[in-house]
Amino acid sequence: MKRVAVTTRRRVLFVDDFVPRAGWGAGYPRSALIIRALARCSDEVELCPMMQRSLPPAASETFAANVRALAAHGAAALGAALRAGGDLLWVGRPHNLAKVFEIHRRRPSLLSGWRIVYDAEAVFASRTIGARALNGTAMTEVQSQRLLRKELQPTEIAHAIVSVSASEQRLIEEVTGRKPSLISLAAETSPTPTPFAQRRDLLFLGALWDDSAPNADSVRFFVERVMPIIAQHSDIGFRIAGSGSDRADWLGSMAGPRIGIEGPVADLAGLFDRVRVFVAPTRYGAGIPLKVVDAARHGVPVVATGLLAAQLGWRDGVELLVGNTGEAIAEACIALYQDERLWERLRSAALAAVRRDFDPAAFDAAVAREAWDGAVQNAAPHTQ
């Protein structure tokens, strides 16, 4: 895709926890897509990692020549980059926006001239609320609203807010009174060719380096509550892949004849070409399920929870199958695994949904529009 023509120099400072690596999951694949889109509509994009200065070369993403990571990291690096001046400050994740908010409170002159865009790749409070509901310590409505307001209050300094899904767009508007722009994901379909009969096993793919995160809960739930039901009716195997899956002691103890640990996988297309059904039994979470989109774009039909279906706006029995209990998920997995006509129908509908919902050209246009169309007037932040 050609770079958008620009008439004045446009400098972007992109703030996230790390210089993103797509293989990590946890929203970083989308961060990399945002950076590439910004590079196509800007002259210079500097990456300010708040938690880590650099990555080994083998772990780094390859970006355009006009993208570079700052030599330093953290609050000091952010302050120095702001003093150097620029045009667009694109901030991801609430704890990083909180740091920018603190700069605004203490030294507002540092932010003078910057257009601030807060990219809410996920409303983190929703994860906490969901986790508490699951573990028997559910928050009251007042407590939930207080947590949401605490996370989103720093958006007052942003000229614009970006959301990744229609459901979170509505939530942010309810809490802040401001309607975010919707910039979801860019994905190209690449259906893997192996036919139904030659594929085997169920697959879970996701980052598993945090054993308290939603992905870890998903795997435990599937192994403990779904696989025993499936085992009563079929010899279907379950494969678990993703960053951290080879280092998690709790996960290694679950491995067995029908449960395999793949670890990090460099050739995702090859993996998707071998498996028959993708499972996403996420019981709490936020943002948008990149792993489901990745499976769908590779032509692997999905069984997911209603939470993820709602995040995508996809329909049970059309783009995917939905189950919210161990029994319902097991039933859906067995049906999709054994019924070739159902498998082909869901595969085709999900591929069509990816083309409809995650068009790369539309994604790039939305990023460019949010970055620069509002920069002409660059109205003062919401608090002023």
N, C-alpha and C positions, 0 to 999 in steps of 0.2 A: 504494500500500500504506500502511495506517495505521501510525503510529509505535507501538511497543510501549509500553504504559503503564509508568511508573516511579514509585516512591514516594519515592526519595531522589535528590538531584542526582548525576548521573554524568558525570564529566569524563574525556575521552580525550585522550591525546597520541599522535598518529600520526607515526611517524618513517620517512622514506624519503629517497632522494636528492633528489627534486624534488617539487613539487606536481604530481601526475600529470596527464598529458594522454593520453587514450586513443589518439590518432593516432600516438604515438611507438612503440607496441609495447613490446618488452623488459620485459614484465610490468606496464607502467603501466596498461593497460586494466583489469587485475584489481585493481590498487591503488585505482583510482577506484571500482570496485564495492565493495571493502571499506570505503572511506570512506563511501559512501552507506548501506551496511548498518549501519555503526556509528552513523551519524547517526540512523537510524530507531530505534535501541534505546538512545540516550544523550541526555543533555541538551546536551552541549557537546563538539565535536570540534575540537581544535587541530592544525594540520598543521605539522610541524617539518621543513622541507627542509634536508638537511645540505649540499647542494652549490650551491644557488641560492636567492636570497631570494625572487624573484618572477618572474612571466612576463608578457609583454604581454597585455592583455585579450583579444585575439583568440585567444591560444594557451591560455587558461585553461579548465579544466573548470568547469561550473556545478554547484555543490553546494547543499545545503539551507542555510537561514538560520542553523542552529546549527553550521555548519562555517566556520572561518576559518583562514587561513594566518598564522603568526607574522610579524611585521614584519622580524625578523632571520633569519639562517640559520646553520648550522654548530654546532660544539661549544658555543660561548658561548650560542647561543639555546637549545640543548637543556638546558644547565645551569640557565639562568634559568627555563625552563618547569618543570623538575623542582622547583626551589626553591619555585615558586608553589604546588605541591601539586596532587594529582589522584588519580585512581582507577586508570585503565588506561593502561599504556604499551604500545602496539602497534608493534613494530619490524620493519621489512622490510629484507632484504639483509644478508649476513653482515658486511660492513665496518661497517655501522651498529650491529649488535649488538656488535661488537668495541669500539666506542666506549662503549656502555653498560656493557660488561663492565669497561672501564678505570675508568669512574666508580664502579662497584661496588667495585673494588679500592682506589681512592684515597679516595673519599668515600661510603661505603655509606649514610650517613644521608640522602643526597639521594634514594635510592630507597625509603626507608621509607614504607610505606603504598601503594606502587604495585604493582598486579598487572602482571607483565611477560609479554607474549605475543610469542614470536618467530615471525614469519610467514616460513617458508622457501619463498618463491615459486619458488626453484630452488636446488639444491645446486650451487654454482658450481664446486666441485672436480671434479664430474663432467664439466663442459665442458673443463676443463684436461686431465683424463685422456683424454678422447675426442680432443681436438685433438692431443695428443702421440702417440697411437696412429696417427693419420692421417698425421702428418708424418714418421714414421719414427723418432721418439725416444720410444717407448713407455715408460711408467713401470713399474717392478716392482710387484708386489703390496704389498710393504712400503712403497714410496714412495707408492703410491696411498692406502693406509690412513693413512699419516702426514698426507697432505694433507687427507683427509676429517676426521681427528680435529682438525687445526688449525682448520679452518673451523667445526666443530660444537662444539668444547670450550666456547666462551662460552655455549652454551645451558644450561650449568649454573646460570646465574642466573635463567633464565626459569621462571615458574610453569607455563607451557604452551608447547608447540611445535605449529605448524600446518604441514601439508604439503599440496601441491597434487595429488599423484597417489599411487596405491597403491604404485607401484614406489619412489618416493622416500620414502614413509612407511616401507616395509620397510628401505630403506637407512639412514635416520636412526635407526631402532630398532636396527639391527645395530651402528651406530657408537657410539650414546649409551646404549643400554640403556633408552631411554624411547620409548614409542609415541606419535607425534604424532597429533593430531586431523587429519581429512581435510576440508579446505575447498577445493574446486577452483575453480569458476567459475560465474557466472550467465549464462545465455544464453537468449533467447527466439527461437523459430523465426520466420523471416520469408521464406519461399521466394519467390524472384523469379519472375515469371510467364512470361518469354519462353520459348517452346518450344525444344526441342533443335535443330531444323533451322535456327532463326534465330540461333543463337549461334555464335560463332567464337573461336578461339584458346585457348591455354593461359595461365594466369595464375599468377604468383608475387606475393604481397603480404607485405611485411615491412619492418621498420626496417633501413636500409642505411647508416646514418651511420658505422658502424665497420667498416672493410674487413678487420678481423681476426676478426670475430665469425662465429658459425655461419651467419647468414643470407647473408653475403657468400660464404662457402665454398659454400653451397647453390647460389647463382646461378652462380658460376664453374663448379661441377661440372656443372650442367644445361646451360649454354651450350656448354661444351667437350666434355662426354662423352655428353650425351643428345641435344641438338639435331642434331648431325651424323648420328646414326642415324635420327632421325625424318625428316630431310630426304631420306634415301634412299628413303623409302616414301610420303611425304605432303608437302603444302605447308602444313602446320599452322604457325601463327604463335605466338610467345611474347611475352607482355607482362609487364613488371616494374614493380611499383608499390610505393609505401611511402615513409615519411619518409626523406630522405637520398638517395633513388634519383636525384634530379635534380641532386645535387651531387657524386656520386662519379665522379671522372675515370676510374677503372678500368672503371666500368660504362658510361660514355658511349662508350668505345672499342669496346664489344661491340655497340652498336646497329647495326641494318641493316634490309634490306627485310623480314625475318621476325622481327626482334627489336626490340620497341618499348619505350621507357622512358616510363612514364606519370608518374613523379614522385609527390608526395603527392596523394592523392585525397580530396576532401571528401565526395563522394557515393559511398560504398562500395556502397550498394544498387544504384545505377545501373551501377557497374562490374561487380558480380557478375551483373547481369541481362544483360550482353552476352557474357560468356565462357562457354565450354562445360566446361572442366575446370580444376581448381585443382591445382597441383603444390607439394609440400613435400618436396624432396629433402635434408632435413637429415641430415647424417652424424654430427654430434655435438651435444650440447646437454643441457639440463636443464629441469626444470619441466614445464609443460604447453603444447602448441602452440596458443596462442590463435588463430593464423591459420587453422589447420585447422578449429577449431570455428566460426570466423566464416564460412568458406566453406560449411561443412555447413549451418549454420543459415539461410543464404541460398539453399540448394538447389543448390549447385554441387558435384558429385561430386569426390572427391579421390584423387590418386595420391600416396602418401607412403612414406617409408622405414619399415622395421620398428621403428626407434627410436621414431618418433612414434606408430605404432600401439600399441606397448607402453605408452607414456606415457598414452595415452587408454584402453587396454584395448579397442580396437576390432579387428575381425577382417578379415583379408585376404579379399576377395571378398564381404564382407557389408556393412560400413559404408564401406569404402574399398578401393582396390587398393594392394598393397605391392610395392615393388621396392627392392633394395639395391645393384644395379650399374647402370651406364649402360644396358646392354642390357635389363635387366629393367624399368627405369623407362620406357624408350622403348617397349617392347612394351606395357606397361600403359597408357601415354598414348594410343597409337594405338588400342588396343582400346576404351578408354572413349570416345575421341573419335568413333569410327566406329560403335559399337554402341548404338543408341538404347534397346533393351530393357535392356541392362546399365546404361546411364546412368540410366534411370528407376528401376531396382531399387536401385542404390546411393544415389541421391538420397533415395528414400523411407526406406531403412534408416538413413541418416545423420541425417535429420530426426528420426526416432523416437529415435535414440541421444541427440541433443541434448536432446530433451524428457525423456528418462529420466535422463541424467547431470548435467544442468546447470540443474535447475529453480530459478528465481529465489527462490521462497518457501523452498525447502529451504536455499539458500545463505544467505539472511538469517537464518533460524532457527539455522543452524550458527554464524554469526558472533556472534549474540546470546548463544548458549549458551556459546561459548568466552570471550566478553568478560565475562559477568556471572554465569553459573551458578557458576563457580569462585571468584568474588570474595567470596561469602558467607563461606566458610571461609578462602580466600586463603592456603593453606598456604605455608610458607616455601619459598624457592627450593631447588632440588635440592642446592645446596652446603651448606645449613644443617641 
